[in-house]
Amino acid sequence: MREESTPLSRHLRVREEHGHTVLELRGEIDIASAAEISPLLDRLTGRERVRVVLDLRPVEFFDCSGLRLVSRARHRVLERGGRLQLVCAHPLTLRVLAVTGLTRVLPPHPTLEAALRALGGDRAH
């Protein structure tokens, strides 16, 4: 079951897919957009045992502010017993993730479907 995405800001949309929360970052993820996204992301990743897919496919620019958002989201989800998967296919964003070592602890999936499968999202809810 797929619901329409709800824009929480111009840089973050959220939707439910197969019982999992998909957080889609969009546009330029820099210090200004991170300040806007951070409190929303904290609210969405603060639930117990949440299963989240962080989708970076619509991201056009990604700097250290974006890395902090991804890292913080991962930490918050894991400390509450949840699971987080990452979707990223953009070569430059993948490079930033790899150079910083984030891909070692959060390997990116090329598609949303692959990330949902990793969470057990292929079962219908």
Buried (B, 14 or more C-beta within 10 A) or exposed (E): EEEEBEEBBEBBBBBBBBBBBBBBBBBBBBEEBBEBBBEBBEEBBEBEEBBBBBBBBEBEEBBEBBBBBBBBBBEBBBEEEBBBBBBBEBEEBBEBBEEEEBBEEBEBBEEBEBBBBBBEBEEEE
